[in-house]
């Protein structure tokens, strides 16, 4: 019996030794994650709604025991790192960090660091504006025209010291380079401090916002002149000068529509309602498919210099010869020149037959010579304007 006992003890010893050997070869100690990773993020458990963390809790690494195959498959999602703030009030603490494994094949042996300093502050709040920020570009030859958010302000809760560093809240509109049409999409809101670092230790009234994004085709542009559309001058006033400010504007549109536009006209300006000088601000009329690059150019200032209405009249002008020559007295053929003059209705009505004549110096001229007539040959009243005359030559004859 003693002999059997010894054999049994020896068998038990070898069994235990063999089990320890097998376990030691299948399980090893590992640090997770590796040195290149940030670590497992620490979460706050049981934190009162009236309190907030002064800064993020950071990350930890753990030493685990598991198999090589299991270690290769590990991810941060396999662990829960947390600090329990049950019963804590505002103040500074040295808090223990607990890490649990979600898989029974993994045993957590060590946490680094095992403790961190934490500061809890009373929660305060502030209302801030939400700003859309475009990241990326739409499809080639397209651009973002406008972004409308369904919510433009947001209430944020957090430690006062953190809220004081808050610079802006953004809805990051991410484009992948294929967008050609308008779209709506919901985006996560992010808070940033003055250095552009995202702030996590705050609570937002809403975490998301819906954005309506207008995508429009990039249009060609060119500069064209602006022409004042003057009406009401017939029989009333004479427009001596028109000044449009600005005289040119930059427009945009699709290529074919843009080619057709040589100038833009303004709304009608009835000059018959004015006397002498007048100024008016009027809109530019845009053809279909044409836009102004600068919306402020939609209104232009038109300055009109006005005079009394003028009419034209055809009259006969006699020829007066001055000077002498060796051929004796010479006459002209034809002897009468037809002249068109312009002036006010009153000045035209008071015009006498002898008020307009043509003076020709025949000194040194010869019989049969053809002379060109110039405006300088004509004498007309100062308040009239010479428009044209015919014929424009005469032939000298005895």
C-alpha positions in Angstrom: 0.0 0.0 0.0 2.9 2.3 0.8 4.3 1.5 -2.5 1.0 2.5 -4.3 0.9 5.7 -2.3 4.4 6.7 -3.5 3.4 5.9 -7.1 0.2 8.0 -6.8 2.2 11.0 -5.3 4.8 10.7 -8.0 2.0 10.7 -10.7 0.4 13.7 -9.1 3.7 15.6 -9.1 4.3 15.0 -12.8 0.7 16.0 -13.6 1.0 19.3 -11.7 4.4 19.9 -13.3 3.0 19.1 -16.8 0.1 21.5 -16.2 2.3 24.3 -15.1 4.5 23.7 -18.1 1.6 23.8 -20.6 0.1 26.9 -19.0 3.4 28.7 -19.0 3.9 27.9 -22.7 0.4 29.0 -23.8 0.2 32.2 -21.7 2.6 35.1 -21.7 2.8 38.6 -20.3 2.2 41.5 -22.7 2.0 45.3 -22.6 -1.0 46.8 -24.4 -1.1 48.8 -26.4 2.4 49.2 -27.9 4.5 52.2 -27.4 3.4 53.8 -30.7 -0.3 53.9 -29.6 -1.9 56.5 -27.3 -3.4 54.0 -24.9 -6.8 53.0 -23.6 -8.9 56.1 -23.0 -10.0 56.7 -19.4 -13.8 57.3 -18.8 -15.5 59.0 -16.0 -18.1 56.8 -14.1 -20.8 58.1 -11.8 -19.9 61.8 -12.3 -22.6 64.1 -10.9 -24.4 66.2 -13.5 -23.5 69.3 -11.4 -19.8 68.6 -11.8 -17.3 68.5 -14.7 -13.7 67.5 -15.2 -11.2 70.4 -15.5 -9.3 68.4 -18.2 -9.4 65.1 -20.1 -8.5 62.0 -18.1 -6.0 60.8 -20.7 -5.1 57.2 -21.5 -3.5 54.1 -19.8 -1.5 51.0 -20.7 -1.9 47.7 -19.2 0.1 44.5 -18.6 -2.0 41.5 -19.5 -1.6 37.7 -19.5 -2.9 35.9 -22.5 -1.9 33.8 -25.5 0.1 35.1 -28.4 -2.8 34.6 -30.8 -5.2 36.5 -28.5 -2.8 39.3 -28.0 -2.5 39.9 -31.8 -6.3 40.4 -32.0 -6.5 42.9 -29.0 -8.1 46.3 -29.5 -8.9 49.2 -27.2 -12.6 48.1 -27.3 -11.6 44.9 -25.4 -10.9 47.0 -22.2 -12.8 49.5 -20.0 -10.6 52.0 -18.2 -12.4 54.3 -15.8 -12.4 56.3 -12.6 -15.4 56.0 -10.2 -16.4 59.5 -9.0 -19.3 58.3 -6.8 -20.0 60.7 -4.0 -17.3 63.2 -5.1 -17.8 67.0 -4.8 -15.9 69.9 -6.4 -12.2 69.7 -5.6 -8.9 68.1 -6.3 -8.3 64.3 -6.0 -5.8 61.6 -6.6 -8.0 59.0 -8.3 -7.4 55.3 -8.8 -7.8 54.0 -12.4 -9.5 50.7 -12.8 -9.2 48.6 -16.0 -11.4 45.5 -16.7 -11.1 43.1 -19.6 -14.2 42.3 -21.6 -12.8 38.9 -22.6 -12.3 36.1 -20.0 -9.1 34.9 -21.8 -7.4 38.1 -20.9 -6.2 38.9 -17.4 -5.2 42.5 -16.5 -2.2 42.3 -14.2 -1.0 45.9 -14.0 -2.3 49.5 -15.0 0.1 52.3 -15.9 -0.4 54.8 -14.5 -2.5 53.4 -11.7 -3.5 56.9 -10.4 -3.8 60.4 -11.7 -4.6 63.8 -10.3 -8.1 65.0 -11.2 -9.9 68.3 -10.6 -13.7 68.5 -10.4 -15.4 71.9 -10.9 -19.0 73.0 -10.7 -20.8 73.1 -14.0 -21.6 76.4 -15.7 -23.0 77.2 -19.1 -22.8 79.6 -22.0 -24.5 80.0 -25.4 -22.3 80.1 -28.5 -22.7 80.4 -32.2 -22.2 77.4 -34.5 -20.0 78.0 -37.5 -19.9 75.7 -40.5 -16.4 74.8 -41.8 -15.9 73.1 -45.2 -13.2 70.4 -45.5 -12.4 69.3 -49.0 -13.8 70.4 -52.3 -16.8 69.4 -54.4 -16.5 68.0 -58.0 -14.3 69.9 -60.5 -15.9 73.1 -61.8 -18.3 73.3 -58.8 -18.1 75.3 -55.6 -20.0 75.6 -52.2 -22.4 78.4 -52.6 -24.1 78.6 -49.2 -24.5 76.5 -46.0 -27.6 76.8 -43.8 -27.7 75.1 -40.4 -31.0 74.2 -38.8 -29.5 75.3 -35.4 -27.2 78.4 -35.3 -26.6 78.7 -31.5 -25.9 76.1 -28.8 -25.9 75.9 -25.1 -22.7 74.3 -23.7 -22.1 73.1 -20.1 -18.8 72.5 -18.5 -16.2 73.8 -16.0 -15.9 77.6 -16.1 -12.1 77.4 -16.6 -12.7 75.3 -19.7 -15.5 77.4 -21.1 -13.3 80.5 -20.8 -10.9 78.9 -23.3 -13.7 78.0 -25.7 -13.1 79.7 -29.1 -15.7 78.3 -31.4 -18.1 75.4 -32.1 -17.9 74.0 -35.6 -19.9 71.7 -37.9 -17.3 70.3 -40.1 -18.8 69.8 -43.6 -16.7 67.1 -45.3 -16.7 66.9 -49.1 -15.2 64.0 -51.0 -14.8 65.7 -54.4 -17.8 64.2 -56.2 -20.6 66.7 -55.1 -22.4 68.3 -57.9 -25.9 68.9 -56.4 -27.3 70.4 -53.2 -27.6 68.0 -50.2 -28.6 67.8 -46.6 -26.6 65.9 -44.0 -26.2 65.7 -40.2 -22.8 66.5 -38.7 -21.3 66.1 -35.3 -20.5 69.3 -33.5 -17.0 69.9 -32.2 -15.8 72.6 -29.7 -12.3 74.1 -30.1 -10.1 76.3 -27.9 -8.0 79.2 -29.1 -5.2 76.9 -30.2 -7.5 74.9 -32.4 -7.5 71.8 -30.0 -10.8 70.0 -29.6 -12.4 70.3 -26.2 -13.9 67.0 -24.9 -14.7 67.8 -21.2 -17.9 69.7 -21.9 -21.6 68.7 -22.5 -23.6 70.1 -25.4 -27.3 70.7 -25.5 -27.2 69.1 -29.0 -24.3 67.0 -30.3 -25.3 67.2 -34.0 -26.6 69.7 -36.5 -28.3 69.3 -39.9 -26.7 71.3 -42.7 -28.2 72.2 -46.0 -25.3 72.7 -48.5 -25.8 74.6 -51.8 -23.5 73.3 -54.6 -23.3 75.5 -57.7 -21.4 75.4 -60.9 -18.4 77.7 -61.2 -19.3 80.4 -63.7 -17.2 82.4 -66.1 -16.9 86.2 -65.7 -16.3 89.3 -67.7 -16.5 93.1 -67.3 -19.2 95.0 -69.3 -20.3 98.6 -69.4 -23.5 100.0 -67.9 -25.8 102.1 -70.1 -28.5 104.4 -68.6 -31.9 103.8 -70.1 -33.1 107.5 -70.6 -36.7 108.1 -71.7 -39.0 111.1 -71.8 -36.8 113.5 -73.7 -38.8 113.9 -76.8 -39.8 117.6 -77.2 -38.9 118.4 -73.6 -35.2 118.3 -72.8 -31.9 117.6 -74.4 -29.5 115.2 -72.7 -26.1 116.8 -72.9 -24.2 114.4 -70.8 -24.8 111.1 -68.9 -22.4 109.8 -66.2 -23.0 106.2 -64.8 -21.1 105.3 -61.6 -19.8 102.6 -61.7 -19.5 102.7 -65.5 -18.5 99.0 -65.7 -19.4 96.0 -63.6 -18.2 92.4 -63.3 -20.7 89.8 -64.3 -20.7 86.0 -64.3 -22.7 83.3 -66.1 -22.4 80.2 -68.3 -20.2 80.7 -71.3 -22.9 81.0 -74.0 -25.1 83.4 -72.0 -22.1 85.5 -71.1 -21.0 85.9 -74.7 -24.3 87.5 -75.7 -24.0 90.3 -73.1 -22.2 93.4 -74.4 -23.6 95.8 -71.9 -26.2 96.1 -69.2 -29.1 98.6 -69.0 -30.5 100.3 -66.0 -34.1 100.8 -65.1 -35.9 103.5 -67.0 -35.1 107.1 -66.0 -37.7 109.6 -67.2 -35.6 112.7 -68.0 -38.7 114.7 -68.9 -39.3 115.1 -65.2 -36.0 116.9 -64.6 -34.4 120.2 -65.3 -30.8 120.9 -65.8 -28.7 118.4 -63.7 -30.3 115.4 -61.9 -29.0 112.4 -60.0 -30.8 109.1 -59.5 -29.9 105.7 -58.0 -31.4 102.9 -60.1 -31.1 99.2 -60.4 -29.3 97.3 -63.2 -31.5 95.0 -65.2 -29.9 91.5 -65.4 -30.6 89.2 -68.4 -31.7 85.6 -67.5 -28.7 83.5 -66.4 -26.5 86.5 -65.7 -25.4 87.4 -62.1 -23.3 90.2 -60.6 -20.0 89.1 -59.1 -20.5 91.8 -56.4 -24.1 92.2 -55.3 -23.4 95.8 -54.2 -23.1 96.7 -57.9 -26.8 96.2 -58.4 -27.5 99.9 -57.7 -25.7 102.5 -59.8 -25.8 106.3 -59.7 -26.8 108.1 -62.9 -26.0 111.8 -63.3 -27.8 113.7 -66.1 -26.8 117.1 -67.5 -29.8 118.4 -69.3 -30.4 121.3 -71.7 -33.4 122.7 -73.6 -34.8 120.5 -76.2 -33.3 121.1 -79.6 -34.6 120.6 -83.2 -33.1 120.6 -86.6 -33.9 122.7 -89.6 -32.7 122.8 -93.2 -32.0 126.4 -94.5 -30.4 127.9 -97.6 -27.1 129.8 -97.1 -25.9 132.3 -99.7 -22.2 132.6 -100.7 -20.2 135.7 -100.1 -17.0 136.1 -102.0 -14.1 138.2 -100.7 -10.7 139.1 -102.3 -9.7 139.7 -105.9 -7.7 137.9 -108.6 -6.4 138.4 -112.1 -9.4 136.6 -113.6 -11.7 139.4 -112.3 -14.9 138.8 -110.5 -15.8 135.1 -110.0 -19.0 133.4 -108.9 -19.7 130.0 -107.5 -21.7 127.1 -108.8 -24.0 126.3 -107.2 -24.7 129.7 -105.7 -26.8 128.4 -102.7 -25.6 125.8 -100.1 -28.2 123.8 -98.2 -27.4 123.7 -94.5 -28.9 121.8 -91.5 -28.6 123.5 -88.2 -29.7 122.5 -84.7 -31.0 124.6 -81.8 -33.8 125.4 -79.5 -37.3 125.7 -81.0 -37.3 129.4 -80.2 -33.9 130.1 -81.8 -34.9 128.1 -84.9 -38.2 130.0 -85.3 -36.3 133.4 -85.0 -33.7 132.4 -87.6 -33.6 135.0 -90.5 -32.5 134.1 -94.1 -29.4 136.3 -93.9 -28.2 134.9 -90.5 -26.4 132.0 -92.2 -24.0 132.4 -95.1 -20.8 131.0 -96.6 -17.7 133.2 -97.0 -15.1 132.2 -99.7 -11.8 134.1 -100.3 -11.1 134.0 -104.0 -7.8 135.8 -103.8 -5.3 133.8 -106.0 -8.0 131.5 -107.2 -8.7 130.7 -110.9 -11.7 130.4 -113.1 -13.0 126.8 -113.1 -11.2 125.9 -109.9 -13.0 123.5 -107.5 -13.0 124.5 -103.8 -13.7 122.3 -100.8 -16.1 123.8 -98.2 -15.2 123.5 -94.5 -17.3 124.4 -91.4 -15.0 127.3 -91.0 -16.5 128.9 -94.1 -19.9 129.1 -92.5 -21.2 131.9 -90.4 -24.1 131.0 -88.1 -25.7 132.4 -84.9 -23.8 131.4 -81.7 -26.9 129.6 -80.2 -27.1 127.3 -83.2 -25.0 124.2 -84.2 -24.0 123.4 -87.7 -24.9 119.7 -88.3 -24.2 119.2 -92.1 -24.2 121.0 -95.4 -24.4 120.0 -99.1 -22.8 120.2 -101.5 -19.3 120.2 -99.9 -17.6 121.7 -103.0 -18.2 124.7 -105.4 -16.8 125.5 -108.8 -15.5 129.0 -109.5 -16.9 130.6 -112.7 -17.1 134.1 -114.3 
